[in-house]
Amino acid sequence: MSEDVSLHSAKAGRRWPSVVARVLVAVLMVITLLGFLLNVVVLVGIWTIYAPTRNAVTDTTAAVTRALTGMDNGLTRVNTQIQSVRQSVNSVNDTAVQMGNHIQANNPLITALSQRIDNELAPRVENVRATAVSIHDRVLTVNSTLVTLNRLPGISVPTLDNALSAVSDRAQQAQAAVQDLRVTLADIRAGTIATAETAIMQLTARIDAPLTRVQDTVNRYQTKVKDTQTRVESISNTILVLLIVGTLSLTLLLLIFEVALVLLLYVCFLYVRSGRFPSLRVV
């Protein structure tokens, strides 16, 4: 009787470590399963985030590119408008030369010159000012977008400066000179100004000088706009490449990890079932 009890106790003592080992392996199986599920969630999350992130980069780049293209076209338009204004100024100067310094109040050249100023020169100067203002508003929009883009790691695109505000100011100077030209023509007609040609030439010089500076500013700014557009497109392409490469690399890494977890689950299941790990020995 005592021998049976001793034998039973010995078997129970030998079985206890095996039970504990199976319990520990079962706990490891649960942890592995949770890791597997977490891995799946991360994998799904990566591809869920990928599309909106790619679209956000694409949309931001497209918005900046459209704005910069519009600015480039606007600056080209300002340049063309300034050329038209300067042609009108030359026409006014030619008429002033024909008038000379001693003219009569009813000289038809005064009437023709007044009509040219009202119908041609003044509207063209106003077009330059209005176009410059609209482009300046676009600069503010582009700068705010560039600030947002620069918040991304490794991204640095210089914002556009405020040089176009000077364009508007100089266009207003030209407008003021046009208004003074109207007053001068009225004085010439009234006979209070004897040196008509000289007076007109002085005012047309006041119109042409700020427009020349505007044209120089526009040309420099247009180069800067094109450089910014090229840089934004290059950075966008780099971000998109890094995004797809990073996503695919993480996906591959997670898939390898998933396979490893599945194998670990299988090995743990075999141990819990049979009490021993599968042999790796090749028979």
QUIRA-V833100 format. One line per field, one symbol per residue. ss: DSSP state (2 for helix, 1 for strand, 0 for the rest). phi: phi as a letter, one per 30 degrees, with the letter a starting at -180 (. if undefined). burial: b if it has 9 or more other ideal C-beta (glycine too) atoms within 8 Angstrom, else e. A space follows every 10 residues. Layout:
ss=???
phi=???
burial=???
//
This chain:
ss=0222222222 2222222222 2222222222 2222222222 2222222222 2222222222 2222222222 2222222222 2222222222 2222222220 0000000222 2222222222 2222222222 2222222222 2222222222 0000000000 0022222222 2222222222 2222222222 0000022222 2222222222 2222222222 2222222222 2222222222 2222222222 2222222222 2222222222 2222000000 000
phi=.ddddddddd dddddddddd dddddddddd dddddddddd ddddddddde dddddddddd dddddddddd dddddddded dddddddddd dddddddddi cbbcdcdddd ddddddddcb dddddddddd dddddddddd dddddddddd dddicbcddd dcdddddddd dddddddddd dddddddddd idcdcddddd dddddddddd dddddddddd dddddddddd dddddddddd dddddddddd dddddddddd dddddddddd dddciadddc ddd
burial=eeeeeeeeee eeeeeeebee bbeebbebbe ebbebbeebb ebbeebbeeb eebbeebbeb bebbbebbbb bbebbbbbbe bbebbbebbe bbbebbeebe eebebebebb ebbbebbbeb bbebbbbbbe bbbbbbebbe bbbebbbebb eeeebebeeb eebbebbbeb bbbbbebbeb bbebbebbee eebeebbebb bebbebbbeb bebbbebbbb bbebbbebbe bbbebbeebb eebbeebeeb beebbebbee bbebbebbbb bbeeeeeeee eee
//
